[in-house]
Amino acid sequence: MRSFKQPSKEELDHDFMWRAYRDVPAKGEITIFNRSHYEDVLVARVHGLVPKKQLRMRYEEINAIERHLSLNGTHILKFYLHISKEEQLRRFKQRLDDPAKHWKISADDYRERKYWDEYTDAFETMLARCSTRAAPWFIIPANQKWFRDLAVSRILVEYLEGLRMKYPAPSVNLDKIRKKYHQASKKR
């Protein structure tokens, strides 16, 4: 699992995709990104951190990199977990009221709520521009966590089953090994 927060000094010294691309899983591995490089089109748009032309180029670069990864055997599934403004506020209140959840809340959470409409526009643009056959977005209603978990799980299971994966063939003669060790265990 890789979570993305505000970029570090080292991350800012590279192009915006560097911090996500360095965590791309190796063949046969799975990595879950929490937020990822999409923060760099959402926050950048809402807060005007980059010019509009550069923002448009970022969408294109994201699509190009995801297409490249897909062509090279990486499967990409993206889930947009949509909660309502009211549900977000309810969860913030729970975090304030429950000491076990205090670590999940910050003043930034409340500051960013003021930009709800701007984030909604940014999400809609991002979803429209960056949902491709190589890397589709799945929009998941997430006010109810049980439904969110069920929907994401079903999509993942169906996708993985569709890959028809198989264990690799053994690199040794299993019958020969069985015979040798089965006979040896009988002699004991």
Steps between C-alpha positions, in 0.01 A plus 500: 500500500631842408333818628565837348490818704646843437816455289832498685798716399654201319173434313470865398850480351364254240216507250155450651476133394832394653367427848229269368701337224779391734243287688358318198487131594737246350356222285288269713451757776207716602524854633209701633538874460304721737449822303814494279599727213140611464552730799727698269214583264235547767675716758699676228177596322301602807780715641637627167846354567580448133390680182198353316716395205728303731195343665372381159844353430487313832180321397668398174814384682295294747317330213826437311672344803198287590475385136874416503462300822198316361680410178778356715275274708395722791127488570359826630166537678409838641225553756345836572332460839228764498351621827256785546594827663273412795659157544847652495403742778346213702826303471703803604281534809552130584875553474481792741280308746686167497854510651594193295434703184668827597803413287276508191399867522684824432417868469570464126199270471270782606684765295469292184122451554456865398602392150242220467348635178842564345613147588179360354575677170862381512393139566250508214767628260754246624255210464400611150856552375675207668259207476637290217472141384853443632420652840127543570352690792230331705278747683389344829228647724677494837268654759440147628832328564350152469375581151830664401692191613258263324511694172880528492541133601263378229677701231840372615388137517334511157803670349748253650287201397488643148879486483481118523827488690673168557786388715824480305612157381749331735864529402581151627366146444250468787436129443871427532522702824185338644630154421843569650373653825202268535733196485743664743222562754388130477852383596488689832 
